[in-house]
Amino acid sequence: MDSATNKAVASPLAGVESPWIGRLEDKKATLLITVKSPIEVDLEKEFSATVDSGYDGFVSLPLQDALSLGSILFGAKFVNYADGAVGLRLTCWGVVTVGSESRFGVISLEPTAQEVLLGLEFLRSFRKTLIIRPGAQEVLLVDEMEEGAAVGRASNVEESEAPTGPSRSQRDGR
């Protein structure tokens, strides 16, 4: 339902199965990911993660989840928060998988958070562009090279409702 027009919005991707299509819930873009320990091959866990465009890192994971995966801590880094605060966070290596694609990266560990965050480094690593379709409650992560095509696919406007203007020949005075 489009909140501006109170019309039902049909998704152009209805019925399409893709690990790169997520949900928009409570104004948060969420996507299912799997995090694996690079040390313990059999240990993995699926998370509903929030794409956070204000987070520059790869993945932020609650500390207790990283420890349950057998992750080995290897360092720490400073992080800047939206409120201006600066914190020091432990880090570990991890493998993140979406569908059949996996990437190895630095995971920041949050001692008190219960939420998994995907940052800009996650998008860069997987070479994805984030598109949010509020009317359809969808989140699309598309290949960077498909960005133009994806914007067209993600349009909420049906062709019959699209505004029409003068044709090229009318604009050129022909």
N, C-alpha and C positions, 0 to 999 in steps of 0.2 A: 504494500500500500504506500503510495506516495503521499507523504504528510501534507505537502503543499496543495495538492489537487484532490485528495481523497479518492484517487483512482487506483485501481489495482495495476501494478506494474509487472508485466511479464518479463521474465529474464530471457535474454537472447541465448543464454547458456543453460536454460532449463534442461535437465536430463543429461547434461555433460558431466562426466566423471573425471575429475582432475584433482591431484593433490595440491594444486596451486590455486584452487578456489576455496576461500575461507568464508567466515561469517562475520557480520557486523552485529555485535551484541553490546548493549549498554555503551554505545559510542566507542567500542574497542574493536579493532580489526584483529580477528583471531584465526589461527591456522594450526592444523595438527602437524606436529613434528615428532621425530623419534631421536632421542639422544642416547648415544652409546659411549661407553668407556673405551678409550683406545688401548687400554691394558687388558681388561676382561672382555673378551670377544662376545661371550654369551649374555653379558649384562646390558640391557637396553630398557628404555621406558618411553612410553608415548605421552606427550604433553599437548595441551591446548595452549598455544603461545600467543602473546599479543605483539603485533608489529608496532614498535614505538619509534616514530620518526625523529624523536628528540634524543634517542639513545644512539651514540655513535659506534658502540661495540658490536660484537658478533652475537653472542647470546648471554643473557643474564639468567642465572638459575638459582633457585633456593639452595643454600648450603646443604641442608639435609638430603635433598634429592641427589646432589652430586656425590655425597658420601655413600648413599645407598647404591650408586652405580659403580662403586669401587674406584672413583676418580682419584688421581694422585695430585695433590696440590703442588704447584711449582713456583708460585711467586705471588706478587701483589701489584696492584696498579691503583692510581688515583682516578676517581670518577667524579664528574661534575653533575650535580642534580639541577633540575629545572628551577628549584627555589634558590639557587646560588650556593647551596652547601657543597662541600667537597668531602668525599669519603675515601677511605683506603679499603679496597676489596681484595680478598684472596682470589687467585685464578687457578684454573686447571685446563688441560687440553681435553677436547671432546670431539666426537664425530656426530654431526647433525644430519639427519636424513629426512627428506621430504619426497614421498613417492619412491622413485628409484635413484634419485640424485643424493649424493652425500658429500659433505665438506668437512674438513678438519679445521678446527679453529680454537681460539682462546675463549674460554667461558669465564665470565665474572660470576663470583659467588656472593649471594646476598644472604647474610646471616638471619634476617628477620622476615624477608619477603616470602610470600607464598605464590607469587606470580612469575611465570617464565616470560622473558621479553626477547624479542628479535630486533636487533638494531640495524643501522645503516650498513655496517660491515657484513651482516648476514645477506642483505640485498645485493651488495657488491660482489660477495663471494659466489652467490648463486646466479649473478647477472640478471636480476629481476627488477622490474618496475612495479610499484604498488599503485593499484587503481581501486578506489573505494566507490561503490555504487550504493548510496544510502537508500534509495527507493526500493531496491531489490534486496537489501540487507546482505550484499555480497562483497567480498574482498577478492580481488584478482591479483595474482602475482604473475606478470607476463614477462617473457624474454625481452631483454632490452631492445633487440632488433625488431620486435613485433609491436613496439609501443604505438606507432601510428595506427596500425590495424586494430590493436586492442581498444583504442579509444573509440573507434568506429563501432566495434562489436559491443562495447559497454554502454553505448548510448541508450538513454531511457526513452528517447523520442522515436515513435514509430514513423515510418515513412509517410503514412496518411496524415499524421499530426504535425509533420515537420513544416515550419513556416516556409512559404514560397515567396519568391521575389522575382524581379524581372529576369528574363533569360539573358544570356550573354549578348545575343543580337539586339535585344531591347536596350540593354545598358550601353552598348556601343553605338546606338542610334541607327541600326540597320533595319 
